[in-house]
Amino acid sequence: MATPTTTSSSPSSSISELPCITYTPGPHGEVPVDACNSRYLATPSFSWAVVFLVIFAILTVAQIAQAIIFRKRFAWVMIMGVSWLLASFVTRTLGTRDQQNQGLAIISQLFLLLAPLWINAYVYMTAGRLIHMYIPSKRIWRIKAASIGKYFIWFDIFAFLVQGTGGSMLTPDASPEKLKRGFDIYMAGIGIQEAFIVCFTVVIAIFHKKALELERRGELRDGQEGKGRGGRKWLWLTLALYAALAMITTRIIFRLAEFSGGVDPEDNPLPFNEAYVLALDALPMSICVLVLTLMHPGLVLRGPDSEFPKLTRAQKKALKAENKAAKAERRARGENAGWWKRGGERYKEMAHRESEVELREEVGTGYSGGRGAVMA
């Protein structure tokens, strides 16, 4: 059992402004969470750490196997997310038996805080492919399906950087001021993440509505068996994406409540009781990954339209030359035209080129059009 040895008036690790006590660590390095030499805000439980370690280990293996079986390269993003959760509980399990090891405490904390961003990005990538595969125009709000996923992934990266900055400041030896600053930065990061999730949920809802309308008219394409033959697996995957975003939102709300309440255990017990972290962060994320394992995108995204088409090097080179020639021609045509006329011509030219690219993607073997030719 931990026993007190000294009292410090200027502790390097203190939850509050009051002096703390340095304790002699117990057999596994355990000390009270308010001790100067405590490495955890909440006392970690070995048994619960093992439970979640096993859960995330099973889910990691399942995701790797499914990525291989369904041949979905973008699944590496989900594998990263669930493996970070696994790493968090591996280091947490080890940390329960060596609670004075600061490195294990920091790694466990960071992986748990940042892993959901990988899974969030995976949801964005999956939804973009659903739109590309099932909506004939391959667009939402005139934005191409591939661009939708790309934009939101960049937003996710920005949120990742903000959260990583704040999370890295939440070290066991941080002063109360540094802890508060880290909490504020991390809260800003997850607030940004949640704002993007809300926007993306609207995008999925629009896809959902359009897909149902197309299905009623018998015009819903599935990219593999023709119109109306793909069943309703798209709907189940859409519902799975809703559920995944709901679970991520649950842990974001918890983290906002946890970090906004301050660092005084009497006023805010959330950071200092492991049960809250496990029930409102680890559990929702395990449910999130489980849902996307049971309803894996590979069950739905099959066939030539299940992935975004990629141009060959020769096609890209020819398209670049074509764009350069088109730009020169636009300049020649618009030398004496107003900016509004040149803008209208530019928009028409871009729309024309996009339609050519889409036709080229549809044909797949060869294409000749406009001012140049591109061969597959």
ABEGO torsion letter per residue (X at the ends): XBBBABBBABBABBABABBBBBBBBBAAGBBBAABAABABABBBBAAAAAAAAAAAAAAAAAAAAAAAAAGBAAAAAAAAAAAAAAAAAAAAAAAAABAABAAAAAAAAAAAAAAAAAAAAAAAAAAAAAAAAABAAGBBGGBBAAAAAAAAAAAAAAAAAAAAAAAAABBAABBAAAAAAAAAAAAAAAAAAAAAAAAAAAAAAAAAAAAAAAAAAGABBAGAAEBGAAEAAAAAAAAAAAAAAAAAAAAAAAAAAAAAAEABAAABAAAABAAAAAAAAAAAAAAAAAAAAABBAAAABBEAAABBBBBBAAAAAAAAAAAAAAAAAAAAAAAABBAAAAAAAAAAAAAAAAAAAAAAAAAGABBBBEABBBBX
